[in-house]
Amino acid sequence: MMINGHTGLIAHIGYPTHAFKAPMIYNPWFEKSGINAVVVPMACEAKDYPDFLRSIFRLGNIRGALITMPHKVSTIALVDEVLSTAAIAGACNAVRLGPDGQLQGDMFDGEGFVRGVVRKGLALESASALVVGCGGVGSAIAASLAPQVASLSLFDVDEASAQALAGRLRNHYPALQVSTGSRDPAGCDLVVNATPLGMNEGDAMPMDISRIASSTFVGEVVMKSEMTAFLRAARARGCEVQVGSDMLFEQIPAYLEFFGFGTATPEALRAVARLTY
């Protein structure tokens, strides 16, 4: 890919950046499609992030920003306009300039995750789901599950985070059964690890594997490796699983539309991706 004076920039902002995979998907797609744009990882610590986010959108060739850990939640207070899914999730993972120059924030993690499990055949109507981890990605997944499932259990080591998310969900979906405080997966149709557990060898399991039924669908958000220890254990119990990168491939078409680059299919993106370090 030749970068020149007309190249549009998408900043991929987080810290650390060693596990970032989005550039290895977007950039091959842009090259194949003849789109003069590039996704660039930018390692920005939390203390520098508020000033950095505003500064980067002063660039004349900025097309948007992908936001990842640890900045998804803090971005809500930094943009001028929070779009609906981000408002429910309490977090943003995409920022762009609006028509009047305002910073608009939205959230696509949940949409990507839910589209993935539905494409794999999981029926969400009347389903019960457990989401462990109520940070940015967990909140987004819960927000996207809420209009489709019958009941939703939330757990976070910070109970206040789970309670706050439960309150936002109840406000938007009064008929939804929402509970907090337990990460017991027994009886759930869908369980999700939305914590960082699994990024490093030897991490603890996010929930008690022995309590997961073989009929339960198990989802993961960690992308450092395709099959985390959690997913391997779930598959050994006979569960159908969704790897973390599936969520990414399913949400990228929505990102492309948000940034004004048209769209793509997950299959086409996978065909050109170069997910190796």
C-alpha positions as CSV (number, residue, x, y, z in Angstrom):
1,M,0.0,0.0,0.0
2,M,1.4,3.4,-1.0
3,I,0.8,6.1,1.5
4,N,0.7,9.6,0.0
5,G,-0.6,13.1,0.6
6,H,-4.2,12.0,-0.1
7,T,-4.2,9.1,2.4
8,G,-7.0,9.1,4.9
9,L,-6.1,8.2,8.5
10,I,-7.9,6.0,10.9
11,A,-6.3,6.1,14.3
12,H,-6.4,2.9,16.3
13,I,-6.0,4.1,19.9
14,G,-5.4,2.0,23.0
15,Y,-2.7,0.8,25.4
16,P,-0.8,-1.4,25.0
17,T,-1.0,-2.1,21.2
18,H,0.9,-5.5,21.0
19,A,-2.4,-7.5,20.5
20,F,-4.0,-5.1,18.0
21,K,-5.3,-7.0,14.9
22,A,-7.6,-4.4,13.3
23,P,-4.8,-3.0,11.1
24,M,-4.1,-6.4,9.7
25,I,-7.7,-6.6,8.5
26,Y,-8.5,-3.1,7.4
27,N,-5.3,-2.3,5.6
28,P,-5.3,-5.4,3.4
29,W,-9.0,-4.7,2.6
30,F,-8.2,-1.1,1.7
31,E,-5.4,-2.2,-0.5
32,K,-7.5,-4.8,-2.3
33,S,-10.4,-2.4,-2.7
34,G,-8.3,0.5,-4.0
35,I,-9.2,2.7,-1.0
36,N,-6.5,5.3,-0.1
37,A,-6.7,4.9,3.7
38,V,-4.7,3.4,6.5
39,V,-5.3,2.2,10.0
40,V,-2.4,3.1,12.3
41,P,-2.0,1.7,15.9
42,M,-1.3,4.5,18.4
43,A,-0.2,3.6,21.9
44,C,-1.7,6.2,24.2
45,E,-1.9,5.8,28.0
46,A,-5.0,6.9,29.9
47,K,-3.4,10.0,31.4
48,D,-2.7,11.4,27.9
49,Y,-5.8,10.2,26.2
50,P,-8.3,13.2,26.6
51,D,-5.9,15.7,25.1
52,F,-4.7,13.3,22.4
53,L,-8.2,12.4,21.2
54,R,-9.1,16.0,20.6
55,S,-5.7,16.8,19.1
56,I,-5.8,14.0,16.5
57,F,-9.2,15.2,15.2
58,R,-7.6,18.5,14.3
59,L,-5.7,16.7,11.5
60,G,-7.0,17.5,8.0
61,N,-6.8,13.9,6.8
62,I,-8.4,12.1,9.8
63,R,-11.3,9.9,8.9
64,G,-12.0,8.5,12.3
65,A,-10.7,6.6,15.3
66,L,-11.0,3.0,16.5
67,I,-11.0,3.1,20.3
68,T,-10.0,0.1,22.4
69,M,-8.9,-0.7,26.0
70,P,-8.5,1.1,28.3
71,H,-10.3,4.1,26.7
72,K,-13.8,2.8,25.7
73,V,-15.6,4.0,28.8
74,S,-13.8,7.3,29.2
75,T,-14.5,8.3,25.6
76,I,-18.2,8.8,26.4
77,A,-17.3,12.0,28.3
78,L,-14.9,13.2,25.6
79,V,-17.2,13.3,22.5
80,D,-19.8,15.9,21.7
81,E,-22.5,13.5,20.6
82,V,-23.1,9.9,22.0
83,L,-25.1,7.8,19.6
84,S,-27.7,5.4,21.0
85,T,-25.9,2.1,21.3
86,A,-22.9,3.8,22.9
87,A,-25.3,5.6,25.3
88,I,-26.7,2.3,26.6
89,A,-23.3,0.6,26.7
90,G,-21.7,3.5,28.5
91,A,-18.7,3.2,26.2
92,C,-17.5,4.1,22.7
93,N,-15.3,2.2,20.3
94,A,-15.6,4.4,17.2
95,V,-15.3,8.2,16.8
96,R,-15.8,10.4,13.8
97,L,-16.4,14.0,12.9
98,G,-20.0,14.8,12.4
99,P,-21.3,17.2,9.7
100,D,-20.9,20.3,12.0
101,G,-17.4,19.2,13.1
102,Q,-18.6,17.6,16.3
103,L,-17.1,14.4,17.6
104,Q,-19.6,11.6,17.4
105,G,-19.1,8.3,19.3
106,D,-20.7,5.0,18.7
107,M,-20.2,1.4,19.8
108,F,-20.0,-1.7,17.5
109,D,-18.5,-4.4,19.7
110,G,-22.0,-5.7,20.7
111,E,-23.4,-5.7,17.2
112,G,-20.4,-7.6,15.9
113,F,-20.7,-10.2,18.7
114,V,-24.4,-10.7,18.4
115,R,-24.3,-10.9,14.6
116,G,-21.7,-13.6,14.9
117,V,-23.6,-15.9,17.3
118,V,-26.8,-15.5,15.3
119,R,-25.0,-16.4,12.0
120,K,-23.8,-19.6,13.9
121,G,-27.4,-20.6,14.5
122,L,-28.0,-19.5,18.1
123,A,-31.7,-18.5,18.6
124,L,-31.7,-15.5,21.0
125,E,-35.4,-15.2,21.4
126,S,-36.4,-16.3,24.9
127,A,-32.7,-17.1,25.6
128,S,-30.9,-16.5,28.9
129,A,-27.5,-15.0,28.8
130,L,-24.6,-14.3,31.2
131,V,-22.0,-11.6,30.5
132,V,-19.0,-11.6,32.7
133,G,-17.2,-8.3,32.6
134,C,-19.1,-5.0,32.4
135,G,-16.4,-2.7,31.0
136,G,-16.6,-1.3,27.5
137,V,-16.9,-4.5,25.5
138,G,-19.1,-6.3,28.0
139,S,-21.5,-3.4,28.3
140,A,-21.7,-3.2,24.5
141,I,-22.5,-6.9,24.2
142,A,-25.2,-6.6,26.9
143,A,-26.7,-3.6,25.1
144,S,-26.9,-5.5,21.8
145,L,-28.3,-8.7,23.5
146,A,-30.9,-6.8,25.5
147,P,-33.6,-6.3,22.8
148,Q,-33.3,-10.0,21.8
149,V,-33.0,-12.1,24.9
150,A,-35.4,-12.8,27.7
151,S,-33.0,-12.5,30.6
152,L,-29.5,-11.2,31.2
153,S,-27.2,-11.8,34.1
154,L,-24.3,-9.4,34.6
155,F,-21.1,-9.9,36.7
156,D,-18.1,-7.7,37.3
157,V,-15.5,-7.7,40.0
158,D,-16.6,-4.1,40.4
159,E,-20.2,-4.6,41.4
160,A,-21.0,-0.9,40.9
161,S,-20.2,-1.2,37.2
162,A,-22.6,-4.2,36.8
163,Q,-25.3,-2.3,38.7
164,A,-24.8,0.8,36.6
165,L,-25.1,-1.2,33.4
166,A,-28.2,-3.0,34.7
167,G,-29.8,0.4,35.4
168,R,-29.3,1.6,31.9
169,L,-30.6,-1.6,30.5
170,R,-33.8,-1.5,32.6
171,N,-34.4,2.1,31.6
172,H,-34.3,1.2,27.9
173,Y,-35.8,-2.3,28.1
174,P,-38.3,-2.4,31.0
175,A,-39.5,-5.9,30.1
176,L,-36.0,-7.4,30.2
177,Q,-35.1,-9.5,33.3
178,V,-31.7,-8.2,34.5
179,S,-29.8,-9.5,37.5
180,T,-26.3,-8.9,38.9
181,G,-23.8,-10.4,41.3
182,S,-23.5,-13.9,40.1
183,R,-21.2,-15.5,37.4
184,D,-22.7,-19.0,37.7
185,P,-23.3,-20.2,34.1
186,A,-25.6,-23.0,35.0
187,G,-28.9,-22.9,33.1
188,C,-27.7,-20.2,30.6
189,D,-28.1,-20.5,26.9
190,L,-25.3,-18.1,26.2
191,V,-22.3,-17.2,28.3
192,V,-19.7,-14.6,27.4
193,N,-16.2,-13.8,28.7
194,A,-16.0,-10.1,28.3
195,T,-13.0,-9.7,30.6
196,P,-9.3,-9.5,29.7
197,L,-8.8,-13.0,31.3
198,G,-7.2,-15.2,28.7
199,M,-4.8,-12.6,27.2
200,N,-2.0,-14.1,29.2
201,E,-0.9,-17.7,29.8
202,G,-2.0,-18.8,33.3
203,D,-4.9,-16.4,33.7
204,A,-7.8,-17.6,35.8
205,M,-11.0,-18.8,34.2
206,P,-13.7,-16.1,34.0
207,M,-16.3,-18.5,35.4
208,D,-16.7,-22.1,36.7
209,I,-16.3,-24.3,33.6
210,S,-17.7,-27.3,35.3
211,R,-21.1,-25.5,35.6
212,I,-21.5,-24.9,31.9
213,A,-23.8,-27.4,30.1
214,S,-22.8,-28.9,26.7
215,S,-25.8,-27.1,25.2
216,T,-24.6,-23.7,26.2
217,F,-23.1,-21.4,23.5
218,V,-19.8,-19.9,24.8
219,G,-18.4,-16.6,23.5
220,E,-15.1,-14.9,24.0
221,V,-13.8,-11.4,23.4
222,V,-10.0,-11.9,23.9
223,M,-8.3,-11.8,20.5
224,K,-4.6,-12.4,21.4
225,S,-5.0,-16.1,20.5
226,E,-7.9,-17.7,18.6
227,M,-8.6,-20.5,21.1
228,T,-8.1,-19.2,24.7
229,A,-7.9,-21.7,27.6
230,F,-11.5,-20.8,28.4
231,L,-12.8,-21.7,24.9
232,R,-10.7,-24.9,24.8
233,A,-12.3,-26.0,28.1
234,A,-15.7,-25.1,26.8
235,R,-15.2,-27.0,23.6
236,A,-14.0,-30.0,25.6
237,R,-17.4,-30.0,27.3
238,G,-19.1,-30.1,23.9
239,C,-20.1,-26.5,23.7
240,E,-20.3,-24.5,20.5
241,V,-18.0,-21.5,20.7
242,Q,-17.2,-18.2,19.1
243,V,-13.7,-16.9,19.1
244,G,-12.9,-13.3,19.8
245,S,-11.8,-12.4,16.3
246,D,-15.3,-13.3,15.0
247,M,-16.7,-10.3,16.8
248,L,-14.1,-8.2,15.1
249,F,-14.8,-9.5,11.6
250,E,-18.6,-9.2,12.1
251,Q,-18.4,-5.5,13.2
252,I,-16.0,-4.2,10.7
253,P,-18.6,-3.8,8.0
254,A,-20.5,-1.5,10.3
255,Y,-17.3,0.4,11.1
256,L,-16.6,0.9,7.4
257,E,-20.1,2.4,6.9
258,F,-19.7,4.6,9.9
259,F,-16.4,6.0,8.5
260,G,-17.8,6.4,5.0
261,F,-15.9,3.6,3.3
262,G,-18.8,1.6,2.0
263,T,-19.2,-2.0,3.4
264,A,-17.8,-5.5,3.1
265,T,-18.7,-9.0,4.2
266,P,-16.9,-10.9,7.0
267,E,-15.9,-13.6,4.5
268,A,-14.3,-11.1,2.2
269,L,-12.4,-9.5,5.1
270,R,-11.2,-12.9,6.3
271,A,-10.0,-13.8,2.8
272,V,-7.5,-10.9,2.8
273,A,-6.6,-10.5,6.5
274,R,-3.1,-11.1,7.6
275,L,-3.5,-12.0,11.2
276,T,0.2,-12.8,12.1
277,Y,2.9,-11.1,14.1
